[in-house]
Amino acid sequence: MSFLLFLLISISSFLQSHAFAAKKSYVVYLGGYSNQAERPLSQPDELVRETHLELLGSYLKSKEKAKDAIFYSYTRHINGFAAILEEEVALEISHSPEVISVFENKGHQLHTTHSWQFLGLERDGKIPKKSLWRKARFGEDVIIGNLDTGVWPESESFRDEEGMGPIPSRWKGICQNDNDTKFSCNRKLIGARYFSKGYEAAIGPQSLVVRSPRDTDGHGTHTLSTAGGSPVCGANVLGYGNGTAKGGSPRARVAAYKVCWPPMNGSECFDADILAGFEAAIHDGVDVLSVSLGSDPSGYFGDGSPSARSTRSAEESQWCRPPEIRGRSRDR
C-alpha cells in the first residue's frame, strides 16, 4: 500500500513538473533598423543570427539548444527571433536590457472589405475623368505585397497582359515554387513566398496540403485581386452581379506572401510567420503592404503586436489593413 502511494505521488510530481515546463513558441523582439532600407552592411545575416544564438544560448546554457529552439531569425529590417521556449525562460529573457519585448506566437483570423464607389474612384461602374485612379495612372508599376493565404496564379486577375513593361528593376523578390512546379509568376504577379514555421510551431507538425504560395482557401486571391488585380470583364457570381472586376491599383505589380494556413482552433495566421512575411516583403522591395487579417483591434495594434513592430520597421513602405469586420467575408 505504501509503495502504491509512493508511486502515485511520484507520477503526480512528474506530470506536474512537465506541465509546468510546457513549451510554447515565442517571438523575441530586439528592435528594428530605422532610417535605412537594410541593416548595416557590416552586419551580414549570419552575424546577426549569431547574436541571436548567443543571446538565447546564454539563457539555455547551450548554443546548440538555442540553435534547436530558434525556427526564425529576423535579420534584415526586423531584429529578433522566434523560438520554442518554456514560459519561465521567455519571462526571464523579457527582462534583459537587450530585449524590447517577448510575446507569444499567437494566431489571427482573416478579414476583408472593399468598395471603390464608396471611395469615389468610380460611379456606377464608370471612371470619372477626375478620378484619383486616372491621376495615379491606376497604380502603374507600384509593387503591392499581400500577406494572406497565398494566391492562385492562374487567376485572370494576375494574367501577363500584353503591353505590360518589364518588371521594375528595384524588385528583389523570388517566385518560390520548389514544391509546386506548376506555380509560376509573370510580369503582373512578380513574386510569391510562403511561411509556415510559426503555424507548425504553435499547433504541431502538420501535413500541409500545399507547401507553396498557392492559395487553397481563396481569401488571399480575393484580397490580392482587390488590391491590385487587373480588370476582368464578365465577372459574376452564379450569373448575378455581372460586370468588370478590378483592383484598387489595376496596373500595379503584385506579390503574394502566404502566412495563413488551414484554421486550427479558430486561428490560421501566426505572429512568427506574419513577421517573417513582413520582413521578406520589405526586403523584396514592395511599395505597399496589404494585410487583411487580424484579431481584436486593441490587441492587433498594441505595442506588442507583430503589426506594430513590423510597421515601425517599414518606414519606407505603406501598410493597409481593412476596417474591423466580425467574422469572415469571402463572398464580397
N, C-alpha and C positions, 0 to 999 in steps of 0.2 A: 504493500500500500504506500509506504513512504517512498519507494523507488518510483512508483507511478506518479505520485505527487511531484517529485523532483523532475521527472521527465516532462510533465505538463508545464511546470514553471519554466524550464529551460526552453521549451518550444515557444512559449509565450514571449519570453525575453528575446529570443531570436527573431520572431516575427516583428516585434515592436522596434527593435534596432534597425531592421531592414526597411520597415515602413518609414521610420524617422529619416533614414538615409536615402529615401527615394530620390531619383534624379529626374530633372526636367531640363528642357532646353531654354537657354537664356541668351540675350544679346547684351554684350558689354560695350558701351559707347564711350570712346575716348576723345571725341571731338571731330571737327572737320578741318578741311584745308581752305580757309577763307581767302577771298580776293585773288584767286588763281584757278586756272582750269584744271590743274593737276597738283598732286603733292610735289614737293621739291624733287628735282631730278637726282639730287644726292641721296634720296631715299627710295631705291627701287622696290618693287613689290616684295621680293624675298627678304629684304632688310626689314620692312615693316612687319611682315609675317613673323620674322624672328623676334621682334619686340613683343608681339602678341604671345608667342610661345614662352618667352622669358617671364612675362608678367604672370600668366596663368600657371606656369611651372613653379613659380615661387610660392603659390598657394597650394598646389597639389604635391609639392615636394618632388616633382619629377617632370622633366621636359618631355619625356616620352608619353606620360599620362596626359600632358597638355596637348600633345600632337593628336592623340586618340580622341580627346574631348572636343577639339575645335572642328567644326564642319564648314564654317565660312570665315574667311579673313577679309575684311573690308579695307582695302589698301590705297584706293585712288582718291576719291573725293570724301569718303566717309572713313574715319579711323576707328576701327573696332573689330569685334569678332563675335561669332555665335558659337556656343558650346553646350555640351551636355554636362550639367553640374548638379551637385547636391545643393539644397536650398541654403544650408549654412555657409557653404563656400561662396555662393553668389552674394549672400549678405555681407560676408567678410570683404569680398572684392569691392563691393559698392562703397565701402568706407575708405578705399585707397585714394590718396590725393591725385593720382594719375587718372582716375576714373570719374567721368561726369555722371553717368547713370548706368544702372543694370536693370533690365526689365525682362520679364518672362516672354518667351516666344509664343504669343497668343494668336488665335485665329480671328479672321474677319469675314464679313459677308459681302456679297456683290450688290452694288447699287447702280441705278442708271435713270436718266431722264433727258429729254431734249425737246426743243420747239423753235424752229427757225423763224416762223411767223411772229412768235412772241418776242423774239429778239429784233424784229424789224428788218430781217435780211431779205425776206420775200413776202409777197402778198398774193394770196390765192394761187400759189404755185408759180407766180411770175416774179422776176427780179427787177425792181425799180432801177432807173438809171443812176440814182444817187445812193444806191445800196452800198453798205460797207463791203459787201462781197466784191463789188466791182473795184472799189477804191483799193482794196487789198489784193487785187488780182487773184481772187479766190484762193489765197494762201499758196500761190505758186512757189515751189521749192522750199517751203517751210517743212522741217522734219518733225513729225509728231510721233512720240513714243507712247505706247499704251500698255499699262500694267494691268493684266486681267487673266482670262482663261486661255489666252493664245489667239490664234487666227486660223481661219480656213482659207488657205492661199488661193484656192480655185474660185473663190467668190468673185462675181463680176465687179464688185466694188473695188477690187485690187488688181484689175487687169492691166497689162502693159499696153497702154494706149499709144496709138500711132501719133507721132508728133511730139511725144514727150522727150525732153532733152536727157542728157546723161545724168547719172546720179551725182549730186553735189560732191565736189572733191573733199569737202570737210568731213564727210561721213567716214567713220572708222569701225562701223559695226560688222557683224557677220550674219550669215544665214545658217543657223545651227540645225542641220538635218542629218546628223550622224546616225540616228536610229530610224529615220523616216526618209528614205531616198526619193520618195515621190513629192516631198515638200520642197518647193522651190520659191525663190524670191525673184523680183524683177525690178524695173525702174520705178514702179509705184510702191510695191511692198519691198522696201530695200533691205530689211533686216528682221531677224527673229531669233530669240533666245528663250531658254526655259530654265527655271529654278525650282527644285523640289526638295532640297535637303532639309529645309526648315519644316516643311509639311511632314516629312517622314520622321524627323527627329521628335516631333510633337505627338504623332499618333502611332509610330512604329513603322518598320519597313513595310512598304506596300508594293504590290504588283500592279504598277500603274498601267492603264490601258495603252496610253501613248506617251512614251518618254520622249517627247519632242514638243516644239512650239505649236503643234496642230491643236486646234480648238475642237474638243469633242462635246462641249457644253452649248456653245452658241452665243454666250454672253460677250466674250471677247471680240468675236467677229462683228457683233452688233455695235458694241461701243467704239471699236476702231473705225468702222464704216461711218458711224455717227460723227466722229471727229474729223476724218479725212477721206472718206470714201468717194470714189469717182461717181458721176451721175449714172444711174441705171434706169433706163426707160422701161415702162411697162411693169413696174414693181407693184405687187398687190399681196393681200393676204386672203387666200382661198377665193380669189376673184373679186374681193372687195377692196375699196380704197386704192383703186388703180391710179398710178401717177409715176413721177420720177423721183427715185430715192437718191439722195446725195448727202455728203458730209458737210460739216461746217467749213472745212477748207478743202474743197474738192480737187484742187490742183496741188495739194501738198504731197510730200513723200511720207510714207508711214512705216513704222517698225513695231513689232509685237514682242512683249516680254511676258512670258507665261509664268505667273506666280500663284495661280489658283488652280486647285485640283478637285477631284470628287469630294463633295461635302462629307465631313465626319463630325458628328456631334454639333451640327449647326455651323461649322466653320470650314472654310476651304482655302483661305489665303492667309498665310502665316507671316508674322513680323520679319523673321530672318530672311525669308525669300523676297519679301517686299523690299527690304533694304538692299539685298543683292541686285534686284531688278533696277532700283533707283540708281545705284552706283554704276551699273553697266550702261544704262541709258544715257546718263550724263557723260560718261567716258566716250560713248559711241558718237556723241555729237547731236543729240536731239535738241530742238529749239523749244518744244512744248511737251509737257508730260500730262497725259490724261489718265486719271486713276479713278475708276468707277467702283470703288469698294470701300468698306469702312466698318465701323462699329457704332457704338453710342457716340454722338458728336463730341461730347466733352472729353471722352476717353481718347477719341481719334486725334483730336487737335491738342491734347495736353502735352506738356513739355517732354514727357517720357515716351510719347508715341513715335513710331518709326517715321511717320509722315512729317512730323515736326522736325525730327533730326535730319531727315533727308532734304527737306526743303531749305533748311539753313545751309546745306552743303551744295545746293543747286542755285546759287545766286545768279547765274547767267542763263538759267532756264526758266520757263514759265510752267506753272503747275496748275492743273484744273481738277476739281472734284465736283460731282453733281450735287444739287441740293439734297438734303436728307429725305429719304423715302423709306418708310417702314416696309419691310419685306422686299420681295423682288418684283421686278417688272421686266419681262423678257418679250413681251408681245407688242411693244410700242415702237 
